[in-house]
Amino acid sequence: MELHWHCELCQHQDVNLRKGNVCGLTGNKPNFKNTCSTIEFGEKRKQKVIDTNAKF
């Protein structure tokens, strides 16, 4: 999984004009290998599921 797709579902995602997609907790670009230990799902994930289901 590409890191930015993983982060798109997380409540901690932040977008920085200089750095791009960054973690709102660290202020840095994502640097995990497979999964992030601090990912927190919420409304962003719920909306993504609704949008994906609507396509099918």
Rosetta blueprint (number, residue, H / E / L):
1 M L
2 E L
3 L H
4 H H
5 W H
6 H H
7 C H
8 E H
9 L L
10 C E
11 Q L
12 H L
13 Q E
14 D E
15 V E
16 N E
17 L L
18 R L
19 K L
20 G E
21 N E
22 V E
23 C E
24 G L
25 L L
26 T L
27 G L
28 N L
29 K L
30 P L
31 N L
32 F L
33 K L
34 N L
35 T L
36 C L
37 S L
38 T L
39 I L
40 E L
41 F E
42 G L
43 E H
44 K H
45 R H
46 K H
47 Q H
48 K H
49 V H
50 I H
51 D H
52 T H
53 N H
54 A H
55 K H
56 F L
